[in-house]
Amino acid sequence: MLLVTLGRPLLYSLYTLKNGPTAPAQTAPGAWWLSSFLNEITALILLVYVLSRRGLRLSDLGLRWSLKDVGVGLPVYGLSYGAYFIGYTVLQYLHFGVYGSWAHPPTFSGNLTHPLAVAILFSLLNPFFEELIVRAYLMSEVSELTGSLDLAVALSVIIQYSYHLYYGWMGAISMSFMFLVFALYYALSRRILPVIVAHALLDIIGVICYA
């Protein structure tokens, strides 16, 4: 399940880490975005199918539609961004202490060869893809199989970190602080919609800032 759904994002992440942040998207932007949409929609359909084969639904992973959960997504967003900011700042000072200069993360401005609406639409889909599969499904499976919630949290963060390496080493590590907040919240609450809302806000704001 995870190999099928996350293979493409992981390969893209490693390719971009090696060749630069704009290499894949500049080849054929329209085709790249279309394949991204299809990949994530297909992955979500596969998740629903896998759950149904076991007599489960998305609600068993903690997806419950309520305005309360949407509202809780706001403080989760604040905590996750705060964790990211602190982690990024600490890593920058460590980098300066070792190398005598600030680290410069990759820029993705060259990737925005598409309408802003397309990027925002993808930013609404992507949090469902990531948080339902890498957070809710993975953590539920690992904790059930091993009995260790700590291991479930760790694996969720590590896997999510691995396919965000296109942000560079420092960017991906900084984002891991944010992923850790998401994983801890889900571990404690077993509710995934607030995490999806927080993730969507982070993605949308990021897209607008890069536009």
C-alpha positions as CSV (number, residue, x, y, z in Angstrom):
1,M,0.0,0.0,0.0
2,L,2.6,2.6,1.0
3,L,5.0,1.6,-1.7
4,V,2.3,2.0,-4.4
5,T,1.0,5.3,-3.1
6,L,4.3,6.9,-2.0
7,G,6.7,5.6,-4.6
8,R,6.2,8.4,-7.0
9,P,6.6,11.3,-4.4
10,L,9.7,9.6,-3.0
11,L,11.3,9.3,-6.5
12,Y,10.4,12.8,-7.3
13,S,11.9,14.1,-4.0
14,L,15.2,12.2,-4.6
15,Y,15.4,13.3,-8.2
16,T,14.8,17.0,-7.3
17,L,17.3,16.8,-4.4
18,K,19.9,15.7,-6.9
19,N,19.0,17.7,-10.0
20,G,17.4,20.9,-8.6
21,P,13.9,22.0,-7.6
22,T,12.6,23.0,-11.1
23,A,13.9,20.1,-13.2
24,P,10.8,17.8,-13.3
25,A,8.1,20.5,-13.5
26,Q,9.7,22.5,-16.3
27,T,9.8,19.4,-18.6
28,A,6.0,19.4,-19.0
29,P,4.1,21.4,-16.4
30,G,0.6,20.4,-17.5
31,A,1.4,16.7,-17.6
32,W,3.3,16.8,-14.3
33,W,0.3,18.4,-12.5
34,L,-2.2,16.1,-14.1
35,S,-0.2,13.1,-13.1
36,S,0.1,14.4,-9.5
37,F,-3.6,14.8,-9.2
38,L,-4.3,11.4,-10.7
39,N,-1.6,9.8,-8.4
40,E,-3.1,11.2,-5.2
41,I,-6.8,10.6,-6.2
42,T,-5.9,7.0,-7.1
43,A,-4.0,6.5,-3.8
44,L,-7.0,7.7,-1.8
45,I,-9.3,5.4,-3.8
46,L,-6.9,2.5,-3.1
47,L,-6.9,3.4,0.6
48,V,-10.7,3.3,0.7
49,Y,-10.7,-0.1,-1.1
50,V,-8.0,-1.6,1.3
51,L,-10.0,-0.5,4.3
52,S,-13.3,-1.8,2.8
53,R,-11.7,-5.2,2.4
54,R,-11.2,-5.3,6.1
55,G,-14.7,-3.9,6.9
56,L,-13.3,-0.5,7.8
57,R,-14.1,3.0,6.7
58,L,-12.2,6.3,6.8
59,S,-14.0,7.1,10.0
60,D,-12.1,4.2,11.6
61,L,-9.0,6.2,10.9
62,G,-10.4,9.2,12.7
63,L,-11.9,11.2,9.7
64,R,-15.1,12.7,11.1
65,W,-16.7,15.7,9.4
66,S,-17.5,18.4,12.0
67,L,-17.1,22.2,12.3
68,K,-15.4,21.6,15.6
69,D,-12.6,19.6,14.0
70,V,-12.2,22.3,11.4
71,G,-11.9,24.9,14.1
72,V,-9.3,22.8,16.0
73,G,-7.3,22.8,12.8
74,L,-6.4,26.4,13.5
75,P,-4.5,25.9,16.7
76,V,-2.9,22.8,15.3
77,Y,-1.7,24.9,12.4
78,G,-0.3,27.5,14.8
79,L,1.5,24.9,16.8
80,S,2.9,23.1,13.7
81,Y,4.1,26.4,12.1
82,G,5.7,27.4,15.4
83,A,7.5,24.1,15.7
84,Y,8.7,24.5,12.1
85,F,9.9,28.1,12.7
86,I,11.8,27.1,15.9
87,G,13.4,24.1,14.2
88,Y,14.4,26.1,11.1
89,T,15.8,28.9,13.2
90,V,17.9,26.5,15.3
91,L,19.2,24.7,12.2
92,Q,20.1,28.0,10.6
93,Y,22.2,29.1,13.6
94,L,23.8,25.7,13.7
95,H,24.7,26.0,10.0
96,F,26.1,29.5,10.6
97,G,28.1,28.2,13.6
98,V,29.7,25.4,11.5
99,Y,30.0,27.1,8.1
100,G,30.0,30.8,8.9
101,S,27.1,31.5,6.6
102,W,23.3,31.1,6.4
103,A,21.8,28.2,4.5
104,H,19.9,29.1,1.4
105,P,16.9,26.8,0.8
106,P,15.9,26.0,-2.8
107,T,13.4,28.3,-4.5
108,F,10.4,26.9,-6.4
109,S,9.3,30.1,-8.2
110,G,10.3,28.5,-11.5
111,N,7.7,25.8,-10.9
112,L,4.7,28.1,-10.9
113,T,4.1,27.9,-14.6
114,H,0.4,27.2,-14.0
115,P,-2.6,29.2,-12.8
116,L,-2.7,29.9,-9.1
117,A,-6.1,28.2,-8.8
118,V,-4.5,24.9,-9.9
119,A,-1.9,25.0,-7.1
120,I,-4.5,25.9,-4.6
121,L,-6.8,23.1,-5.7
122,F,-3.9,20.7,-5.4
123,S,-3.2,22.1,-1.9
124,L,-6.7,21.1,-0.9
125,L,-6.2,17.5,-2.2
126,N,-2.7,16.9,-1.0
127,P,-3.4,17.1,2.7
128,F,-6.0,14.4,2.4
129,F,-3.5,12.2,0.5
130,E,-0.7,12.7,3.0
131,E,-2.5,12.8,6.3
132,L,-4.9,9.9,5.6
133,I,-2.2,7.6,4.3
134,V,1.1,8.6,6.0
135,R,-0.4,9.7,9.2
136,A,-3.7,8.0,10.0
137,Y,-3.3,4.7,8.0
138,L,0.4,4.2,8.7
139,M,0.2,5.1,12.4
140,S,-2.9,2.9,12.9
141,E,-1.3,-0.1,11.2
142,V,2.1,0.3,13.0
143,S,0.6,0.8,16.4
144,E,-1.8,-2.2,15.9
145,L,1.0,-4.5,14.7
146,T,3.7,-3.5,17.1
147,G,1.8,-2.1,20.1
148,S,4.1,0.9,20.0
149,L,2.7,4.3,19.5
150,D,6.1,5.9,19.7
151,L,7.3,3.8,16.8
152,A,4.2,4.7,14.8
153,V,4.9,8.4,15.4
154,A,8.6,8.0,14.5
155,L,7.9,6.1,11.2
156,S,5.2,8.5,10.2
157,V,7.6,11.5,10.6
158,I,10.5,9.7,8.9
159,I,8.6,8.6,5.9
160,Q,7.0,12.1,5.4
161,Y,10.4,13.6,5.8
162,S,11.9,11.3,3.1
163,Y,9.6,12.5,0.3
164,H,10.0,16.2,1.2
165,L,13.7,16.1,0.5
166,Y,13.1,18.3,-2.6
167,Y,13.1,21.2,-0.1
168,G,16.8,20.3,0.6
169,W,18.2,18.7,3.7
170,M,17.6,21.6,6.0
171,G,14.1,22.3,4.7
172,A,13.0,18.7,5.1
173,I,14.5,18.5,8.6
174,S,12.8,21.7,9.6
175,M,9.5,20.4,8.3
176,S,9.9,17.3,10.3
177,F,9.3,19.4,13.5
178,M,5.9,20.3,11.9
179,F,5.2,16.6,11.0
180,L,6.0,15.7,14.6
181,V,3.3,18.0,15.9
182,F,0.8,16.5,13.4
183,A,1.8,12.9,14.5
184,L,1.6,13.7,18.2
185,Y,-1.7,15.3,17.9
186,Y,-3.1,12.4,16.0
187,A,-1.6,9.9,18.4
188,L,-3.3,11.7,21.3
189,S,-6.6,12.5,19.7
190,R,-7.1,9.9,17.0
191,R,-8.8,12.6,14.9
192,I,-7.3,13.4,11.5
193,L,-9.5,16.3,10.2
194,P,-7.8,19.0,12.3
195,V,-4.4,17.8,10.9
196,I,-5.7,17.9,7.4
197,V,-7.0,21.4,7.9
198,A,-3.7,22.6,9.4
199,H,-1.8,21.0,6.6
200,A,-4.0,22.6,4.0
201,L,-3.5,26.0,5.5
202,L,0.2,25.6,5.4
203,D,0.2,24.5,1.8
204,I,-2.2,27.2,0.6
205,I,-0.2,30.0,2.4
206,G,3.0,28.5,1.0
207,V,1.6,28.5,-2.6
208,I,0.4,32.1,-2.2
209,C,3.8,33.2,-0.9
210,Y,5.6,31.6,-3.9
211,A,3.2,33.0,-6.4
